[in-house]
Amino acid sequence: MFQIPTLNSDILLINFDSPSSPSININLAKNLSGSHSHGWGLGWYPGKQSSAMVIKDPAARGTQVFTDSLTDWSNFRSNIFFCKVRGADQGYNQAETQPFTRSFAGSDWLFMHNGDLDKQALTQIFEGDIRLLEPVGGTDSELAFCNLLAHMQAHGARKLAEVDPGEILSWFQRFDALGSSDMYLSDGQTVCCFHGSRSPKSLYYSRLRPPNNLHVLASEAIRVAVDDPRDAFRTALVVTSTRFETGDWVEMQPGQLILANRGVITWDSSAGGASWSVRPETTTRPLTGPAGALTHQTQAQVIAGAPVIQEFVTSTRAITQTVEGRSLSYRLFDVSHTTHYQYSEPVERSTHLFRLMPTDDLIQEVVHSKLTLSSAAEEIQYEDVFGNQSVHCEITAPYRNLSVTATSRVKIYQAPPDDHGIALRQTSIPLIWMPWQRQMMLPYLLPPELPESQLRELTNYAMSFVERNDYHLLRTVNDINLSIYKDYQYVPGSTQNSTTPFEVYTTRRGVCQDFANLFICLTRLLSLPARYRMGYIYTGANYANKIQSDASHAWAEVYLPYVGWRGFDPTNGCAANQDHIRVACGRNYIDATPTSGTIYKGGGAESLHVEVRMAEVQGQ
């Protein structure tokens, strides 16, 4: 019976969100028990290329100066790093030392294995695989590597993202029955990490996020530091068999498989695969009538081959169900927004601008709305250039206290899902704009005025989402939305109105306004028009992802070609839906400020208090 020997080797994976140059120092002990030598190997993808570079020494002794000097080498910069320490048996040569690399489907693949498999049983499994995938060395690890690529060949897939994760898990489980099978596999984009159920060692993983990503990770086997100034704001996923002294580490479960891309776990077998993002289907559906389906007369004409008369519903409110027959209903809310001003001295003259009335459009209906001031004022009601219902007031009578109350009753209609199967509704980045479209959208395409170095850093951050999602538009936008929710801390009072998106990016904290501004900045850097949206969010329901706010809420909207403006709420990691009441929008916070004004005479010290109440009306 095959006996699993003791393991002295350690394997390490670092997966960054953008190319980085970590300092990796290998600790080669002078005395080591067992049959292993002090061999080591390191693999990475220089400059985000599809070709990998591997350096290794199967019989190293003493301190390694070469690995210390790698950080000074311009090509030592990558999203993915594989490292194996003490990874060669006595008598191993260069061909048998890990990590292994092989060219397949236009890319170099990297593989590492920490453990021992029954080579005789593995050889029987490998029988029938093509000759181009025969091992170069004589190890069980490389034989398993070739077998994995043979599975890719059999599935007609060119990269891991094209294969169902459950299928990939079954490949590793087959090895798991043959011995200890801690394995890493990468195609240069996606990384697979499998922890065998019979492994003598544990595997741990952790995400490094700013500012804690600059902490040194040290163990008996290896020392890792992100000390390049260019990498100060990188995030990374680290999976290792060596327990580092610092950091928050999660121990992998036996038989667990995780898939990662650009520093984020995209699928986890222990979580039921819930985090896997499946590419949405893009099927073109027929135009529908008010009931969401073709009429009987139209269906008969289709069958008979007669000319088809199509009905277009121009108001979303008239659509009561989806194509599949699912009912679409509306929700009714009462909203009250009161702002109290108090001054130490009488205010003799002031002007104010209020944007407190909800917008009325295809999916939101304002049943009634009223604005009340505690002081007499001369008012002008109008629609501003962004389509916001605005009221300009001038108060000339002295006052010490001023209360502004807006009350509204609003219906939010449930809209049918968007159909992205039509060719003009683009699904890939970069988007193609007609010249007149770009001209009209220019105010929503310009990022904030920041130093060029900061915009470059934010552009690299934005592109990490694009590349992680294979340039797919909706998946990229959803990933940005969800990542801000997961990676950034909601801390009231931690920022000001003047806080820039770059400051939010570096500190990884803020409030809804800051997260909306960062989302807008990132999408604009990807040439996606985005605007700032102010409104309210209903938090009365017991939803775990609804962050309470004591004032108005803020989120962002992205314009999708031939679809329209669609809302994304990075504070809560969700799309704007029937919990969101839309009030004002603009290029930024200033364009959509709910209340603003100027005091021309008097006033002194000012105190401000805001009360927002939102309740759902039932049975209407």
C-alpha positions in Angstrom: 0.0 0.0 0.0 1.3 3.5 -0.8 2.7 5.3 2.2 2.6 9.1 2.3 6.0 10.3 3.5 6.7 13.3 5.7 6.8 16.7 4.0 9.6 19.2 4.5 8.7 21.4 1.5 6.7 24.6 1.5 4.7 26.2 -1.3 3.7 29.8 -1.6 1.3 31.6 -4.0 0.9 35.4 -4.3 -1.8 36.8 -6.5 -1.8 40.6 -6.8 -4.5 42.8 -8.3 -1.9 44.6 -10.4 1.7 43.8 -11.4 4.0 44.1 -8.4 7.5 43.3 -7.3 7.5 41.7 -3.9 10.7 41.0 -2.0 11.0 37.2 -1.6 13.8 35.9 0.5 14.2 32.1 1.0 15.5 30.8 4.2 17.8 27.8 3.5 18.5 26.0 6.8 22.0 24.5 7.2 20.7 21.2 8.6 17.6 19.5 7.3 16.3 16.1 8.2 14.9 13.6 5.7 15.7 13.1 2.1 15.0 16.6 0.8 17.7 18.9 -0.2 17.6 22.7 0.0 16.3 23.1 -3.6 13.9 26.0 -4.4 12.1 27.4 -7.4 10.3 30.6 -8.4 7.9 31.2 -11.3 6.1 34.4 -12.5 4.7 36.1 -15.5 6.9 39.2 -16.4 5.0 42.3 -17.5 1.6 40.6 -17.6 2.7 38.6 -20.6 1.3 35.1 -21.3 4.8 33.6 -21.1 6.2 32.6 -17.7 9.7 32.8 -16.3 11.0 30.1 -13.9 14.2 30.1 -12.0 15.2 27.2 -9.7 18.1 25.5 -8.0 17.7 21.8 -7.2 20.7 21.6 -4.9 21.1 25.0 -3.2 23.2 25.4 -0.1 23.6 28.3 2.3 22.3 31.8 1.8 20.8 32.7 -1.6 21.9 36.1 -2.8 20.2 35.6 -6.2 16.7 35.7 -4.7 17.5 38.9 -2.7 18.5 40.7 -5.9 15.4 39.9 -7.9 13.6 43.0 -6.8 16.2 45.1 -8.6 15.4 43.4 -11.8 12.9 45.2 -14.1 11.3 41.9 -15.3 10.6 40.8 -11.7 7.1 42.2 -11.8 3.9 40.2 -12.1 0.4 39.5 -10.9 1.2 35.9 -10.0 4.2 34.4 -8.1 4.7 30.7 -7.4 7.5 29.7 -5.0 8.6 26.3 -3.6 11.1 26.1 -0.8 13.2 22.9 -0.1 11.4 21.5 -3.0 13.7 18.8 -4.4 14.6 15.3 -3.4 18.2 14.0 -3.3 19.3 13.5 -6.9 16.7 15.8 -8.5 17.9 17.7 -11.5 16.7 21.0 -13.1 13.9 19.3 -15.0 12.4 17.7 -11.9 12.5 20.8 -9.7 9.3 22.8 -9.2 7.5 25.0 -10.2 6.9 23.4 -13.6 5.9 25.3 -16.7 4.3 24.2 -19.9 3.0 26.0 -23.0 -0.6 25.2 -23.7 -3.3 27.0 -25.8 -1.1 30.1 -26.4 0.0 30.6 -22.8 2.5 29.2 -20.3 1.0 27.4 -17.4 2.6 27.1 -14.0 2.1 24.2 -11.6 3.3 23.3 -8.1 2.6 20.2 -6.0 3.5 19.7 -2.3 3.1 16.0 -1.6 3.6 12.5 -3.0 1.3 10.5 -5.2 1.2 6.8 -6.0 3.1 7.1 -9.3 2.1 3.6 -10.5 -1.6 4.3 -10.1 -1.1 7.8 -11.6 0.6 6.3 -14.6 -2.4 4.1 -15.2 -4.7 7.2 -15.1 -2.4 9.0 -17.5 -2.5 6.3 -20.2 -4.2 7.5 -23.3 -3.1 11.2 -23.0 -1.5 12.8 -26.0 2.3 12.7 -26.5 2.6 16.4 -26.5 1.8 16.4 -22.8 4.2 13.7 -21.7 6.4 14.7 -18.7 10.0 15.9 -19.2 11.2 14.7 -15.8 10.3 11.6 -13.9 8.2 13.0 -11.0 4.7 12.2 -10.0 4.0 16.0 -9.8 4.8 16.7 -13.5 2.8 13.6 -14.5 -0.2 15.1 -12.6 0.4 18.5 -14.3 0.3 16.9 -17.7 -2.9 15.1 -16.8 -4.6 18.4 -15.9 -3.6 19.9 -19.2 -4.9 16.8 -20.9 -8.3 17.4 -19.2 -8.2 21.0 -20.6 -7.5 19.6 -24.1 -10.4 17.1 -23.8 -12.8 19.9 -22.8 -11.7 22.1 -25.7 -10.9 24.9 -23.3 -8.1 27.3 -23.7 -8.1 28.8 -20.1 -9.4 27.8 -16.7 -12.2 30.4 -16.8 -13.9 28.4 -19.6 -14.3 25.3 -17.5 -16.9 24.8 -14.8 -15.2 25.0 -11.4 -17.0 21.9 -10.2 -15.4 20.0 -13.1 -11.9 21.3 -12.1 -12.6 20.2 -8.6 -13.3 16.6 -9.8 -9.8 16.6 -11.5 -8.0 17.3 -8.3 -10.2 14.9 -6.3 -9.0 12.1 -8.6 -5.4 12.9 -7.5 -6.6 13.2 -3.9 -7.3 9.4 -3.8 -3.7 8.7 -4.8 -1.8 10.4 -2.0 -1.1 13.9 -0.7 -2.1 16.5 -3.3 -1.7 20.1 -2.3 -1.6 21.7 -5.8 -1.4 25.1 -7.4 -2.2 25.6 -11.1 -2.4 28.8 -13.2 -2.9 29.8 -16.8 -1.5 33.3 -16.2 -4.9 34.7 -15.3 -6.8 32.4 -13.0 -5.2 30.5 -10.1 -6.4 27.1 -8.7 -5.4 26.1 -5.2 -6.4 22.6 -3.9 -5.8 21.3 -0.4 -5.7 17.5 -0.4 -7.6 15.6 2.2 -4.6 13.4 3.0 -2.0 16.1 3.1 0.5 16.0 6.1 0.6 19.8 6.1 -2.0 22.5 6.3 -2.7 25.3 3.7 -3.6 28.8 4.8 -4.8 31.8 2.8 -5.2 35.5 3.5 -5.9 38.7 1.6 -3.5 41.6 2.0 -5.1 45.0 1.7 -3.8 48.5 2.2 -2.4 49.7 4.4 -1.7 46.3 6.0 -0.2 44.9 2.8 3.1 46.6 3.7 3.6 44.3 6.7 6.4 41.8 6.4 5.4 38.1 6.2 8.0 36.0 7.9 8.3 32.3 8.7 11.1 29.8 9.1 11.1 29.0 5.4 10.5 32.3 3.7 10.2 36.1 4.1 7.9 38.2 1.9 7.6 42.0 1.8 5.8 44.4 -0.5 8.4 47.1 -0.2 8.4 48.6 -3.7 6.9 52.2 -3.5 4.9 51.5 -6.6 3.1 48.7 -4.8 2.0 50.6 -1.7 -1.7 50.2 -2.6 -1.8 46.7 -4.0 -4.1 44.0 -2.7 -3.1 40.4 -2.9 -4.2 36.8 -2.1 -1.6 34.7 -0.4 -1.9 30.9 -0.1 0.8 29.1 1.7 1.8 25.9 3.5 4.0 27.8 5.9 2.4 29.6 8.8 3.5 33.3 8.9 3.9 35.0 12.2 1.6 38.0 11.4 -1.7 38.4 9.5 -5.2 37.0 9.6 -5.0 33.5 8.1 -7.8 31.1 7.2 -7.0 27.4 7.2 -8.2 25.6 4.2 -10.4 22.6 4.7 -9.3 19.1 3.4 -10.5 18.7 -0.1 -11.2 22.4 -0.6 -10.5 24.1 -3.9 -10.4 27.9 -4.4 -10.1 29.8 -7.7 -8.6 33.3 -7.6 -8.0 36.1 -10.1 -6.3 39.5 -9.5 -6.1 39.0 -5.8 -9.7 38.0 -5.2 -11.2 34.5 -4.6 -13.7 34.0 -7.5 -14.9 30.5 -6.5 -14.7 28.5 -3.3 -15.8 24.9 -3.1 -16.4 25.1 0.7 -18.9 27.9 0.1 -20.9 25.9 -2.4 -19.3 27.9 -5.3 -21.5 30.9 -4.4 -18.8 33.4 -5.3 -18.4 32.1 -8.9 -19.5 34.7 -11.5 -21.1 33.0 -14.4 -21.1 34.9 -17.7 -24.7 35.9 -18.3 -26.6 34.5 -21.2 -27.0 36.9 -24.1 -30.1 35.8 -26.0 -32.2 38.1 -28.1 -35.9 38.1 -27.0 -38.9 39.2 -29.0 -40.4 42.6 -28.3 -43.3 42.3 -25.9 -46.7 43.8 -25.3 -48.1 45.1 -22.1 -48.3 41.7 -20.5 -44.7 41.0 -21.3 -45.4 38.4 -24.1 -46.5 38.3 -27.7 -50.2 38.6 -28.2 -52.2 35.5 -29.5 -52.8 37.3 -32.8 -49.0 37.9 -33.3 -48.2 34.3 -32.4 -50.7 33.1 -35.0 -49.2 35.4 -37.6 -45.7 34.1 -36.9 -46.9 30.5 -37.3 -48.7 31.4 -40.5 -45.8 33.3 -41.9 -47.8 36.5 -42.1 -46.3 39.9 -41.5 -45.8 40.6 -37.8 -47.2 43.7 -36.2 -45.1 44.4 -33.1 -46.3 46.3 -30.1 -43.9 48.6 -28.2 -44.6 49.5 -24.6 -42.9 52.9 -24.0 -43.8 53.1 -20.3 -42.2 50.6 -17.9 -45.1 51.1 -15.5 -47.4 49.4 -18.0 -45.4 46.2 -18.0 -46.8 44.0 -15.3 -44.8 40.8 -15.8 -41.7 39.5 -17.4 -41.4 37.4 -20.6 -41.4 34.3 -18.3 -44.6 35.4 -16.7 -43.2 36.6 -13.4 -45.3 39.4 -11.8 -43.8 42.8 -11.6 -45.2 45.0 -8.8 -44.5 48.4 -7.3 -43.7 49.5 -3.8 -45.0 52.7 -2.1 -43.0 54.8 0.2 -43.5 57.9 2.3 -40.4 60.0 2.8 -39.7 63.0 5.1 -36.5 64.9 5.0 -36.1 67.8 7.5 -33.1 70.1 7.9 -32.9 72.3 11.0 -30.6 75.4 10.9 -29.8 77.4 14.1 -27.6 80.5 14.2 -26.1 82.4 17.1 -27.0 85.8 15.5 -30.0 86.7 13.3 -29.6 86.0 9.6 -30.8 89.1 7.7 -30.5 87.9 4.1 -29.8 84.5 2.6 -30.4 82.5 -0.5 -30.9 78.7 -0.7 -31.1 75.9 -3.3 -33.1 72.8 -2.5 -33.0 69.6 -4.5 -35.4 67.5 -2.3 -38.2 66.4 -4.6 -37.9 62.9 -6.1 -37.6 62.5 -9.8 -40.6 61.2 -11.8 -39.7 58.9 -14.7 -40.5 55.5 -16.2 -39.9 53.4 -13.1 -40.5 56.0 -10.3 -43.7 57.9 -9.9 -44.1 60.8 -7.5 -47.7 60.6 -6.1 -47.2 64.0 -4.3 -44.3 66.1 -3.0 -44.3 69.2 -0.9 -41.6 71.5 0.4 -42.2 73.6 3.6 -40.0 76.4 5.0 -40.4 77.9 8.5 -39.7 81.4 7.1 -41.3 83.3 4.3 -39.3 83.3 1.1 -39.4 84.3 -2.5 -39.1 81.1 -4.5 -38.4 79.9 -8.0 -39.2 76.3 -8.9 -37.5 74.9 -12.0 -35.8 71.9 -13.6 -32.0 72.3 -13.7 -29.7 71.2 -16.5 -29.4 67.7 -15.0 -33.2 67.2 -14.9 -33.4 67.7 -11.1 -36.5 69.4 -9.6 -35.0 72.4 -7.9 -36.3 75.3 -5.7 -34.4 78.5 -5.3 -35.4 80.6 -2.3 -34.4 84.1 -1.1 -35.2 85.0 2.5 -35.0 88.7 3.5 -36.8 88.6 6.8 -34.4 88.1 9.8 -34.4 84.6 11.4 -32.3 82.6 13.9 -33.9 79.2 13.2 -34.8 77.8 9.8 -36.5 74.4 9.2 -36.8 73.0 5.7 -39.1 69.9 5.3 -39.7 67.9 2.2 -42.4 65.2 2.2 -43.1 62.9 -0.6 -45.0 59.8 -1.5 -43.3 57.7 -4.2 -44.0 54.6 -6.2 -41.1 52.4 -7.3 -42.0 50.1 -10.1 -40.2 46.8 -10.6 -38.6 46.8 -14.0 -38.1 43.7 -16.2 -34.4 42.6 -16.5 -32.4 44.2 -19.3 -31.8 42.2 -22.5 -28.1 42.5 -23.4 -28.4 40.1 -26.4 -29.0 42.9 -28.9 -25.7 43.7 -30.8 -25.9 47.5 -30.1 -26.1 46.8 -26.4 -22.4 46.3 -25.9 -21.1 43.8 -23.4 -17.3 44.3 -23.7 -14.8 46.9 -22.7 -13.8 49.1 -24.3 -17.1 50.6 -25.4 -17.5 52.0 -28.8 -19.1 55.5 -28.9 -20.3 57.5 -31.8 -18.7 60.9 -31.9 -22.0 62.7 -30.9 -22.5 60.2 -28.1 -19.1 60.9 -26.6 -19.7 64.6 -27.0 -22.9 64.5 -25.1 -21.4 62.2 -22.4 -18.2 64.2 -22.0 -19.2 65.7 -18.6 -19.7 62.1 -17.3 -16.5 60.8 -18.8 -14.0 63.2 -17.2 -12.4 61.9 -14.0 -11.8 64.3 -11.1 -8.8 66.6 -11.4 -6.1 64.7 -9.6 -2.3 64.5 -10.0 -1.3 62.4 -13.0 0.5 59.9 -10.7 -2.7 59.3 -8.7 -4.8 58.9 -11.9 -2.3 56.3 -13.2 -2.6 54.4 -9.9 -6.4 54.5 -10.0 -6.3 53.4 -13.7 -4.2 50.4 -12.9 -6.6 49.6 -10.1 -9.6 49.9 -12.5 -7.9 47.8 -15.1 -7.4 45.0 -12.6 -11.2 44.5 -12.5 -11.4 44.6 -16.3 -8.7 41.9 -16.7 -10.1 39.8 -13.9 -13.5 39.7 -15.7 -12.1 39.1 -19.1 -13.1 42.5 -20.4 -16.8 41.8 -19.8 -18.7 45.0 -19.2 -21.4 44.1 -16.7 -19.2 41.7 -14.7 -16.5 44.4 -14.4 -18.9 47.0 -13.1 -20.5 44.5 -10.7 -17.0 43.5 -9.5 -16.0 47.1 -8.8 -19.3 47.6 -7.0 -19.0 44.5 -4.8 -15.3 45.0 -4.1 -15.7 48.5 -2.7 -18.4 47.0 -0.4 -16.2 44.2 0.8 -12.8 45.8 0.9 -13.6 49.3 2.2 -14.8 50.1 5.7 -17.8 52.3 6.3 -16.7 54.8 8.9 -18.9 57.8 9.6 -17.0 61.1 10.1 -13.8 59.7 8.6 -13.9 61.9 5.6 -15.0 65.4 4.4 -16.7 66.7 1.3 -13.2 67.6 0.0 -11.9 64.0 0.3 -10.7 62.8 -3.1 -11.3 59.3 -4.6 -7.5 58.6 -4.3 -7.6 59.3 -0.5 -10.5 56.9 -0.2 -8.5 54.4 -2.2 -5.4 54.7 0.0 -7.2 54.6 3.3 -9.9 52.0 2.3 -12.6 53.8 4.4 -15.3 56.4 4.0 -19.0 56.9 3.7 -21.6 56.4 0.9 -20.5 59.7 -0.8 -16.9 58.6 -0.9 -17.6 55.2 -2.2 -19.9 56.6 -4.9 -17.1 59.1 -5.9 -14.5 56.3 -6.1 -16.8 54.1 -8.1 -17.5 57.0 -10.5 -13.8 57.8 -10.9 -12.9 54.1 -11.7 -15.6 53.7 -14.3 -14.8 57.0 -16.0 -11.2 55.9 -16.2 -12.5 52.9 -18.1 -14.4 55.3 -20.5 -17.8 54.4 -19.0 -20.0 57.4 -18.4 -21.0 57.7 -14.7 -22.8 60.2 -12.6 -23.5 60.9 -9.0 -27.0 60.1 -7.6 -28.4 61.4 -4.4 -31.6 59.9 -2.8 -32.7 57.6 -0.1 -32.5 53.9 0.7 -35.1 52.0 2.6 -33.5 50.2 5.6 -36.6 49.1 7.4 -36.3 45.6 6.0 -34.0 43.2 7.8 -31.3 43.2 5.1 -27.8 42.4 6.1 -26.3 44.5 3.3 -28.2 47.7 4.0 -26.0 50.3 5.8 -28.1 52.8 7.7 -27.5 56.5 7.1 -28.8 59.4 9.1 -29.2 61.6 6.1 -29.6 61.2 2.3 -27.9 58.2 0.6 -25.6 58.4 -2.3 -24.7 55.9 -5.1 -23.6 56.0 -8.7 -25.2 55.4 -12.1 -23.5 54.1 -15.3 -24.8 54.8 -18.8 -24.9 51.6 -20.9 -25.3 52.0 -24.6 -28.9 51.4 -25.8 -29.9 50.5 -22.2 -29.7 53.7 -20.3 -28.6 54.8 -16.8 -28.4 51.9 -14.4 -27.7 52.4 -10.6 -25.0 50.7 -8.6 -24.7 51.1 -4.8 -21.1 50.4 -3.7 -21.9 51.2 -0.1 -24.1 48.1 0.0 -22.6 46.1 -2.8 -25.9 45.9 -4.7 -27.6 47.3 -7.8 -30.0 50.2 -7.2 -33.4 48.6 -6.9 -36.8 49.1 -5.3 -35.2 50.1 -2.0 -33.7 53.2 -3.6 -35.6 56.4 -4.1 -33.8 58.7 -6.6 -33.9 62.4 -6.0 -31.0 64.4 -7.7 -28.1 63.5 -10.0 -25.1 65.3 -11.5 -21.5 65.1 -12.4 -20.5 65.1 -8.7 -21.8 65.8 -5.2 -22.0 69.5 -5.9 -24.5 69.1 -8.7 -26.8 67.0 -6.6 -26.4 68.5 -3.2 -29.8 68.3 -1.4 -29.5 71.7 0.4 -27.1 74.5 -0.2 -27.1 78.3 0.3 -25.3 81.5 1.0 -25.7 83.9 4.0 -25.0 87.5 2.9 -25.5 89.2 6.3 -25.6 88.0 9.9 -25.8 84.5 11.1 -22.7 83.9 13.2 -22.1 80.3 14.3 -24.3 77.7 12.7 -25.5 74.3 13.9 -27.2 71.8 11.6 -29.4 68.8 12.3 -30.9 66.5 9.7 -33.8 64.0 10.1 -34.7 61.5 7.4 -37.6 59.1 7.8 -38.7 56.6 5.2 -41.6 54.2 5.6 -43.2 51.7 3.3 -46.9 52.1 2.8 -48.7 48.8 2.8 -52.1 47.9 1.2 -52.2 50.7 -1.3 
